[in-house]
Amino acid sequence: MTSQRPGAILVGASSGIGAALADELARRGYQVALVARRAPELETVAARLNASAPGAARVYAHDVRDYDAAPALFARICADLDGAPLTLLVYASGAMPTGDSGGWPFADEREMIETNLIGAMRWLALGAEVFARQGRGTLVGVSSVAGDRGRNGNSAYMASKAGLSAYLESLRYRLARRGVRVVTIKPGFVATAMISGKKPPRPLVISAEQAAKRIAEVSARGPEVVYVPGRWRAIMAIVRALPPFVMKRLSL
Ligand SMILES: NC(=O)c1ccc[n+]([C@@H]2O[C@H](COP(=O)([O-])OP(=O)(O)OC[C@H]3O[C@@H](n4cnc5c(N)ncnc54)[C@H](OP(=O)(O)O)[C@@H]3O)[C@@H](O)[C@H]2O)c1
């Protein structure tokens, strides 16, 4: 790898928004550590990045629920940067195994909390420690509009994203005077495998590439709580303002 390229860790890089974001980050000059469970998918992303910018990507197969393995992997990634500074950590891993199909499947609910929230806490805290010490760096968490309010739907997914949004907000205030930027991304509907079983209204759906472009932009500068695309800020303001008796009647 060329040590001039600053380092970025991208957790959840094997598909969807994360895979598209890997391209954006490589294009913006980062060497990117690609983290997720599916090594073949990560290798495909890395081959694409390295073909256009040799040394732009490395692959690290990892399950974010293997919490005890994260510190050693984080240290290995930093060592592999070969003197280049780590300046960005993006946590995009997420699971929604049950969709909105109802029921109370505890194993699925646990997977969502463990992947979307606890795994995020593990990786974001590792980044926070290094960034606070070096006095610079950006942490990005891909949360969701689903975390803005409990609704009639996938309760555990909403709880995981509400927890992640709160965790990121707290990190932002803790790290504000340490030169660290903390960005919360709240996508609406993005056309990825995660929502393949859903049929959201077409005008509300964007591509993974569109989402990734916006995430890369705000990772560099701009607002720190970002709805993707921006119209979700107004939509969720309306949803948050609805009284409980209306929420009880809605199926959203
Ligand atoms: N699509 C949407 O409409 C939407 C809306 C709002 C927010 N989001 C959020 O956006 C993020 C990316 O999702 P996506 O839409 O791009 O879906 P996706 O294509 O299913 O991507 C999910 C990513 O999470 C990784 N992941 C899942 N479980 C993991 C585990 N145990 N360990 C490590 N990595 C794991 C997956 O990699 P492996 O399977 O290879 O491990 C994959 O890279 C998620 O946090 C999701 O909640 C999506």
The ligand as an SDF file (V2000), in Angstrom:
LIG
                    3D

 48 52  0  0  0  0  0  0  0  0999 V2000
  -31.1670   -0.5250    2.8700 N   0  0  0  0  0  0  0  0  0  0  0  0
  -31.8770    0.3570    3.5650 C   0  0  0  0  0  0  0  0  0  0  0  0
  -33.0170    0.7400    3.1740 O   0  0  0  0  0  0  0  0  0  0  0  0
  -31.3230    0.9290    4.8480 C   0  0  0  0  0  0  0  0  0  0  0  0
  -32.0310    1.9780    5.4630 C   0  0  0  0  0  0  0  0  0  0  0  0
  -31.5370    2.5190    6.6350 C   0  0  0  0  0  0  0  0  0  0  0  0
  -30.3640    2.0510    7.1730 C   0  0  0  0  0  0  0  0  0  0  0  0
  -29.7140    1.0080    6.5640 N   0  0  0  0  0  0  0  0  0  0  0  0
  -28.4670    0.5330    7.1950 C   0  0  0  0  0  0  0  0  0  0  0  0
  -27.4290    0.5840    6.2530 O   0  0  0  0  0  0  0  0  0  0  0  0
  -26.4180   -0.3540    6.6450 C   0  0  0  0  0  0  0  0  0  0  0  0
  -25.9730   -1.1570    5.4310 C   0  0  0  0  0  0  0  0  0  0  0  0
  -27.0580   -1.9990    5.0290 O   0  0  0  0  0  0  0  0  0  0  0  0
  -27.3790   -2.2980    3.5020 P   0  0  0  0  0  0  0  0  0  0  0  0
  -28.7080   -1.7190    3.2110 O   0  0  0  0  0  0  0  0  0  0  0  0
  -26.2270   -1.9310    2.6550 O   0  0  0  0  0  0  0  0  0  0  0  0
  -27.6150   -3.8840    3.5490 O   0  0  0  0  0  0  0  0  0  0  0  0
  -26.6590   -5.1160    3.1860 P   0  0  0  0  0  0  0  0  0  0  0  0
  -26.3000   -5.1050    1.7520 O   0  0  0  0  0  0  0  0  0  0  0  0
  -27.3840   -6.2900    3.7290 O   0  0  0  0  0  0  0  0  0  0  0  0
  -25.3170   -4.8460    4.0230 O   0  0  0  0  0  0  0  0  0  0  0  0
  -25.1870   -5.2260    5.3660 C   0  0  0  0  0  0  0  0  0  0  0  0
  -23.7180   -5.2340    5.6960 C   0  0  0  0  0  0  0  0  0  0  0  0
  -23.5860   -5.5700    7.0750 O   0  0  0  0  0  0  0  0  0  0  0  0
  -22.6530   -6.6140    7.1930 C   0  0  0  0  0  0  0  0  0  0  0  0
  -22.9500   -7.4550    8.3430 N   0  0  0  0  0  0  0  0  0  0  0  0
  -24.1160   -8.0030    8.7060 C   0  0  0  0  0  0  0  0  0  0  0  0
  -23.9660   -8.7890    9.7840 N   0  0  0  0  0  0  0  0  0  0  0  0
  -22.6240   -8.7320   10.1030 C   0  0  0  0  0  0  0  0  0  0  0  0
  -21.8240   -9.3630   11.0930 C   0  0  0  0  0  0  0  0  0  0  0  0
  -22.3590  -10.1770   12.0150 N   0  0  0  0  0  0  0  0  0  0  0  0
  -20.5050   -9.0970   11.1120 N   0  0  0  0  0  0  0  0  0  0  0  0
  -19.9550   -8.2450   10.1980 C   0  0  0  0  0  0  0  0  0  0  0  0
  -20.6580   -7.6100    9.2530 N   0  0  0  0  0  0  0  0  0  0  0  0
  -21.9900   -7.8750    9.1950 C   0  0  0  0  0  0  0  0  0  0  0  0
  -22.8150   -7.4150    5.9130 C   0  0  0  0  0  0  0  0  0  0  0  0
  -21.6300   -8.1740    5.6740 O   0  0  0  0  0  0  0  0  0  0  0  0
  -21.5060   -9.7640    5.8400 P   0  0  0  0  0  0  0  0  0  0  0  0
  -22.8590  -10.3550    5.6420 O   0  0  0  0  0  0  0  0  0  0  0  0
  -20.5130  -10.1310    4.7790 O   0  0  0  0  0  0  0  0  0  0  0  0
  -20.9700   -9.9610    7.2230 O   0  0  0  0  0  0  0  0  0  0  0  0
  -22.9520   -6.2850    4.8910 C   0  0  0  0  0  0  0  0  0  0  0  0
  -21.6800   -5.8150    4.5250 O   0  0  0  0  0  0  0  0  0  0  0  0
  -27.0400   -1.2040    7.7660 C   0  0  0  0  0  0  0  0  0  0  0  0
  -26.5700   -0.7400    9.0170 O   0  0  0  0  0  0  0  0  0  0  0  0
  -28.5230   -0.9190    7.6440 C   0  0  0  0  0  0  0  0  0  0  0  0
  -29.1960   -1.0970    8.8630 O   0  0  0  0  0  0  0  0  0  0  0  0
  -30.1470    0.4500    5.4160 C   0  0  0  0  0  0  0  0  0  0  0  0
  1  2  1  0
  2  3  2  0
  2  4  1  0
  4  5  1  0
  4 48  2  0
  5  6  2  0
  6  7  1  0
  7  8  2  0
  8  9  1  0
  8 48  1  0
  9 10  1  0
  9 46  1  0
 10 11  1  0
 11 12  1  0
 11 44  1  0
 12 13  1  0
 13 14  1  0
 14 15  2  0
 14 16  1  0
 14 17  1  0
 17 18  1  0
 18 19  2  0
 18 20  1  0
 18 21  1  0
 21 22  1  0
 22 23  1  0
 23 24  1  0
 23 42  1  0
 24 25  1  0
 25 26  1  0
 25 36  1  0
 26 27  1  0
 26 35  1  0
 27 28  2  0
 28 29  1  0
 29 30  1  0
 29 35  2  0
 30 31  1  0
 30 32  2  0
 32 33  1  0
 33 34  2  0
 34 35  1  0
 36 37  1  0
 36 42  1  0
 37 38  1  0
 38 39  2  0
 38 40  1  0
 38 41  1  0
 42 43  1  0
 44 45  1  0
 44 46  1  0
 46 47  1  0
M  CHG  2   8   1  16  -1
M  END
$$$$
